[in-house]
Amino acid sequence: MRAAAFTELIGPDGVSVIERESPEPERGEATVDVDACSINHHDLWILNGASAMVDPTDLPFVSGLDVVGTVREVGDDVTAVAPGDRVVLCPNETCGHCRFCREGPENLCASYSLYHGGLAETARVEASRLIPLPDDVDATTAAALPTAYLTAYHMLRRAELEPGDLLFVPGVTGGVGVAAVQLADVLGVRSIGTSSSASKLETVAELGADHTIQGTDPDDLRSAVESIGAPDAVLNHLGGEYTDLGMGVMRRGGRMIVCGRTAGPTSEIDIADLFRGHKRIVGSTMGTQADLERLVDLVAVGDLSPRIDRTFPLDATDEAFRTMAERDTVGKLVVMPGE
């Protein structure tokens, strides 16, 4: 089979399509012929050599978390799926026996990790992580869900938002930001989004953002947000100086949910404002398999239509990452190994 592997950790030029032996499922596993696999900044960080989880001794490395396809073969003791089933993979990898695996939420597992291997014609996966895909949900749409939309949905749940509440999403045009706006709209939550691009903000507004602000300077953004209102919650996938911005504009008792550090790995906050304002900062990584099942249901009934910016054949996986690195997108980029 063919796979788009990271052969050098030097950015998009380090992607090569290589031949590998087709995998065979072991006990509890399945192999999936991959129709679609979206890419994420998580993959790009690895490709840029910025992730400690992969080093040159691991190369060639096949990334890709968001696997959608058809079950080819199953191993022993697999009864939940069968060859021919259309499925989407929940990329969570957990120990299965710690307190959080037993009682939930599973993404608090101390051994929590993520699946990699979807940027290939066939993927070997843990069968229990496969979710049946309804016939009316196409592969490209489903491939958008497992990382960006799962992360945003779990963050919204942790933000404890109710219909009519106000949500602030700085840097709204990335995968998690777009997902957050769309899901907020489904939940009846009003949203404010920011970006440096006026054209991208027009697209986000069409997707459900109630207020958009062009700019990146935190001081200017603070004034603009305050003119709209005090958000009940902030979804922060940027980190850096945007953490202080979000804390400053939130209402008393507001909640900030943090999932990333694109703008910087450390942040300064006003401790007095934190405790006097009864505000909360909550860390969040990915979501649960039950969350992903709920997202599939939302798509199936027509309540959610994930934004796909563009698709690429497997041979153009390097170009997909180049497009992501140039930040010239609104929504998800999806690689189609089955084409």
Buried (B, 14 or more C-beta within 10 A) or exposed (E): BBBBBBBBBEBBEBBBBBEBEBBEBEEEBBBBBBBBBBBBBBBBBBBBBEBEEBEEEEEBBBBBBBBBBBBBBBBEEBEBBEEEBBBBBBBBBBEEEBEBBEEEBBBBBEEBEBBBBBBBBBBBBBBBBBBBBEEEBBBBBBBBBBBBBBBBBBBBBBBEBEEEBBBBBBBBBBBBBBBBBBBBBBBEBBBBBBBEBEEBBBBBBEBBBBBBBBEBEBEEBBEBBEEBBEBBBBBBBBBBBBBBBBBBBBBEEBBBBBBBBBBEEEBEBEEEBBEEBEBBBBEBBBBBBEBBEBBBEBBBEEBBEBBBBEBBBBEBBBBBBBBBBEEEBBBBBBBBBBE
